[in-house]
């Protein structure tokens, strides 16, 4: 088997293991928030920021998702700058104020290593505001590494509910002959699948309770208009700045 096929097979095996995850408790936290008019905040740094964006404004995704976005969370200001930003907690107050955490909301904090300061600090600030925190992290790797947060805590230690993505330590999944560093990161593919499964479970719980949540259709299917999307976003525009015509 070639390394490329080995990588795909490894993803398949690890995706199958995700079926063992009990998503009900995390989904219940989100369902409770949405049923009471709250939102789901989503936060990640670096490549984890991709997952926070993946569940936002997504065809087949829940409408009431508030991503915490900032150019410093990605790579627009430099790759190493992004890593340094994630390790410090200086911007936590600014990001929390922008997100407008409120008691009764739910929060999703994504960090594969779970050790960097900013994700841990945002999770702590969410909990201080009365937000139920769901962590998506690699528990095995996180347990093996010291925290970079001043408290000494890692993400899985400060969340209300923990979802383990089950990826290999170091994220990369396969070895290529002649190359000393492993290749094929798994956290994005596995994390994406786990998060969409979580939101489907959330919607299932809400629908069963007679409170079906708003879900986005694809904007690229004939018959779906921008006005349809605006109508779906309008009830959440007071909480989610990116649903306003001029975000501020």
C-alpha positions as CSV (number, residue, x, y, z in Angstrom):
1,X,0.0,0.0,0.0
2,X,1.4,3.4,-0.9
3,X,1.7,6.1,1.8
4,X,-1.1,8.1,0.1
5,X,-3.5,5.1,0.2
6,X,-2.3,4.3,3.8
7,X,-3.2,7.9,4.8
8,X,-6.7,7.5,3.4
9,X,-7.1,4.1,5.0
10,X,-5.9,5.6,8.3
11,X,-8.5,8.3,8.1
12,X,-11.2,5.7,7.4
13,X,-10.2,3.7,10.5
14,X,-10.2,6.7,12.7
15,X,-13.5,8.0,11.3
16,X,-15.0,4.6,12.2
17,X,-13.8,4.9,15.8
18,X,-15.6,8.3,16.1
19,X,-18.9,6.4,16.0
20,X,-18.0,5.3,19.5
21,X,-18.2,9.0,20.7
22,X,-21.2,9.9,22.8
23,X,-22.3,13.2,21.3
24,X,-25.5,13.5,23.3
25,X,-24.1,15.5,26.3
26,X,-22.4,18.1,24.1
27,X,-25.4,18.3,21.8
28,X,-27.7,18.8,24.8
29,X,-25.6,21.8,25.9
30,X,-26.0,23.4,22.5
31,X,-29.7,22.4,22.2
32,X,-30.4,24.0,25.5
33,X,-28.7,27.2,24.5
34,X,-30.4,27.5,21.1
35,X,-33.8,26.6,22.6
36,X,-33.5,29.6,25.0
37,X,-32.5,32.0,22.3
38,X,-28.7,31.7,22.8
39,X,-26.0,31.0,20.2
40,X,-23.1,28.6,19.8
41,X,-19.8,30.5,19.9
42,X,-17.0,28.7,17.9
43,X,-13.3,29.4,18.4
44,X,-10.0,28.0,17.2
45,X,-6.5,29.3,16.3
46,X,-4.3,28.4,13.3
47,X,-5.7,25.4,11.5
48,X,-8.3,24.9,14.3
49,X,-9.7,28.2,13.2
50,X,-10.7,26.5,10.0
51,X,-13.0,24.2,12.0
52,X,-14.6,27.2,13.7
53,X,-15.4,28.6,10.2
54,X,-16.4,25.2,8.8
55,X,-19.6,25.2,11.0
56,X,-20.5,28.8,10.2
57,X,-22.8,29.9,7.4
58,X,-22.6,26.4,6.0
59,X,-25.0,24.5,3.8
60,X,-26.6,22.0,6.0
61,X,-25.4,23.8,9.1
62,X,-27.1,25.5,12.0
63,X,-27.8,29.2,11.6
64,X,-27.1,30.2,15.3
65,X,-23.4,29.8,15.2
66,X,-21.2,32.8,16.1
67,X,-17.5,32.3,15.0
68,X,-14.8,34.2,16.8
69,X,-12.8,35.6,13.9
70,X,-9.6,37.7,13.8
71,X,-6.9,37.9,11.2
72,X,-4.4,37.1,14.0
73,X,-6.0,33.7,14.5
74,X,-5.0,32.6,11.0
75,X,-1.9,33.2,8.9
76,X,-2.5,36.5,7.2
77,X,0.0,38.3,9.5
78,X,2.6,35.5,9.2
79,X,2.8,31.8,10.1
80,X,5.0,32.1,13.2
81,X,3.0,35.2,14.3
82,X,-0.1,33.0,14.4
83,X,1.7,30.4,16.6
84,X,2.9,33.1,19.0
85,X,-0.6,34.7,19.2
86,X,-2.1,31.3,20.2
87,X,0.4,30.8,23.0
88,X,-0.4,34.1,24.7
89,X,-3.6,35.3,26.4
90,X,-3.2,39.0,25.8
91,X,-6.0,39.3,23.3
92,X,-8.5,37.1,25.2
93,X,-10.4,40.1,26.7
94,X,-10.8,41.8,23.3
95,X,-12.0,38.6,21.6
96,X,-14.4,37.8,24.4
97,X,-15.9,41.3,24.3
98,X,-16.3,41.0,20.5
99,X,-18.1,37.7,20.9
100,X,-20.4,38.9,23.6
101,X,-20.6,35.8,25.7
102,X,-23.9,35.6,27.6
103,X,-25.2,33.2,30.3
104,X,-27.1,30.4,28.6
105,X,-25.0,30.3,25.4
106,X,-22.8,27.4,24.4
107,X,-19.2,27.6,23.4
108,X,-17.1,25.4,21.2
109,X,-13.3,25.7,21.7
110,X,-11.1,23.8,19.2
111,X,-7.4,23.0,19.9
112,X,-5.7,19.8,18.8
113,X,-2.9,20.1,21.4
114,X,-5.1,21.8,24.0
115,X,-2.1,23.3,25.7
116,X,-1.9,26.8,24.3
117,X,-2.8,29.8,26.3
118,X,-5.4,31.6,24.2
119,X,-7.9,28.7,23.7
120,X,-7.7,27.8,27.4
121,X,-8.2,31.4,28.4
122,X,-11.2,31.8,26.1
123,X,-12.7,28.6,27.5
124,X,-12.3,30.0,31.0
125,X,-13.8,33.3,30.1
126,X,-16.8,31.5,28.5
127,X,-17.4,29.6,31.7
128,X,-17.1,32.8,33.8
129,X,-19.8,34.3,31.6
130,X,-22.1,31.3,32.2
131,X,-21.4,29.6,28.8
132,X,-21.3,25.8,28.6
133,X,-18.0,24.9,27.0
134,X,-17.4,22.0,24.7
135,X,-13.8,21.3,23.9
136,X,-12.7,19.5,20.7
137,X,-9.1,18.3,21.4
138,X,-6.7,15.4,21.2
139,X,-6.9,14.2,24.8
140,X,-4.0,11.7,24.6
141,X,-1.5,14.3,23.2
142,X,-2.8,17.0,25.5
143,X,-2.3,14.8,28.6
144,X,1.4,14.2,27.6
145,X,2.3,17.9,27.3
146,X,2.5,20.8,29.8
147,X,0.1,23.7,29.5
148,X,1.2,27.1,28.2
149,X,-1.6,28.8,30.1
150,X,-0.6,30.6,33.4
151,X,-3.0,28.4,35.3
152,X,-1.2,25.2,34.2
153,X,-4.5,23.8,32.9
154,X,-5.1,22.3,29.5
155,X,-8.3,22.6,27.4
156,X,-9.7,19.3,28.4
157,X,-9.4,20.2,32.0
158,X,-11.4,23.4,31.8
159,X,-14.3,22.4,29.5
160,X,-17.8,21.2,30.6
161,X,-17.8,18.5,27.9
162,X,-14.8,17.1,26.0
163,X,-14.9,15.6,22.5
164,X,-11.7,13.6,21.7
165,X,-10.8,13.8,18.0
166,X,-8.7,10.6,18.3
167,X,-5.9,11.8,16.0
168,X,-2.3,10.5,16.3
169,X,0.1,12.5,18.6
170,X,1.6,15.3,16.5
171,X,-1.4,15.1,14.1
172,X,0.4,13.7,11.1
173,X,-0.6,10.1,10.4
174,X,1.8,8.4,8.0
175,X,5.5,7.9,7.2
176,X,6.9,8.4,3.7
177,X,10.1,6.5,3.0
178,X,13.1,8.8,2.8
179,X,11.3,11.6,4.8
180,X,12.0,12.0,8.5
181,X,8.9,13.8,9.4
182,X,5.4,12.3,9.4
183,X,2.9,13.6,6.9
184,X,-0.9,13.6,6.5
185,X,-2.5,15.6,9.2
186,X,-5.7,14.1,10.5
187,X,-7.2,16.7,12.9
188,X,-9.0,18.7,10.2
189,X,-10.8,15.8,8.5
190,X,-11.7,14.1,11.7
191,X,-12.6,17.3,13.5
192,X,-14.9,18.4,10.7
193,X,-16.7,15.1,10.7
194,X,-17.1,15.1,14.4
195,X,-18.4,18.6,14.5
196,X,-21.0,18.1,11.8
197,X,-22.1,14.9,13.6
198,X,-22.4,17.0,16.8
199,X,-24.6,19.6,15.1
200,X,-26.8,16.9,13.5
201,X,-27.3,15.4,16.9
202,X,-28.1,18.8,18.3
203,X,-30.7,19.4,15.6
204,X,-32.1,15.9,16.2
205,X,-32.6,16.7,19.9
206,X,-34.3,20.0,19.2
207,X,-36.6,18.6,16.5
208,X,-37.6,15.8,18.8
209,X,-38.5,18.4,21.4
210,X,-40.7,20.2,18.9
211,X,-38.1,23.0,18.5
212,X,-36.4,22.4,15.1
213,X,-33.5,24.8,14.6
214,X,-32.9,27.0,11.6
215,X,-30.6,25.3,9.1
216,X,-28.9,26.8,6.0
217,X,-29.7,25.4,2.5
218,X,-27.0,25.7,-0.1
219,X,-27.0,29.2,-1.7
220,X,-26.0,27.5,-5.0
221,X,-29.1,25.4,-5.4
222,X,-31.6,26.8,-7.9
223,X,-34.5,28.5,-6.1
224,X,-32.5,29.6,-3.0
225,X,-32.1,33.3,-2.9
226,X,-30.0,35.8,-0.9
227,X,-33.3,37.0,0.5
228,X,-34.0,33.5,1.8
229,X,-30.6,33.6,3.6
230,X,-31.2,37.0,5.0
231,X,-34.5,35.9,6.4
232,X,-32.8,32.9,8.2
233,X,-30.0,35.1,9.6
234,X,-32.2,38.0,10.7
235,X,-33.3,36.5,14.1
236,X,-29.6,36.0,15.1
237,X,-28.3,39.3,13.7
238,X,-28.4,40.9,17.1
239,X,-25.9,38.3,18.4
240,X,-23.9,37.4,15.3
241,X,-22.1,40.4,13.8
242,X,-21.3,38.6,10.6
243,X,-25.0,38.4,9.8
244,X,-25.3,42.2,9.6
245,X,-24.9,44.1,6.4
246,X,-22.0,46.0,7.9
247,X,-20.3,43.9,10.6
248,X,-19.0,46.0,13.5
